[in-house]
Amino acid sequence: MAASEAETENIEFKISESDQDQNGFVSIWNIASATCDGDVEATRSLASKLLNFLCKRDCDFIVCSSADAEYLDQKFEKDKKILYDWKPESEHVDILAQHAEVPAKAFMSFLATHKFNPDTKYNPRRADRVEWFTSRWSIG
């Protein structure tokens, strides 16, 4: 049974207790995976929509370990698409969503408050994506 469930505009989000750390943080990828029952294509598509939505709405509680942030910075230096290509079919989504963690309860509340709709196309500008990653993500 999922530790937490919430319905937001035609989608029932699930967060598994086993995916959360001791402080209740979980990766965006694991949220999408639990919600999509492990289907990789559906998980990638939902993770893509969530990343775009969170960026567009300037979500400020994304957390990333310092090692993961360094890894993502290195990936970005080698291939700028890591922050630019968040299409539902892009494997760049996997990398970013697997390293971006959110507090489960705050995440669910944020989706409801800001009215996440999986049918809406959220498409932040490139500059906004870089700014969101470099300034709004907490490292630690």
ABEGO torsion letter per residue (X at the ends): XBABBBBBGGBBBBBBAAABBAAGBBBAAAAAAAAAGGBAAAAAAAAAAAAAAAAAAGBAABBBBAAAAAAAAAAAAABAAAAABABAABAAAAAAAAABBBBAAAAAAAAAAAGBBAABBBBBBAAAAAAAAAAABBBX
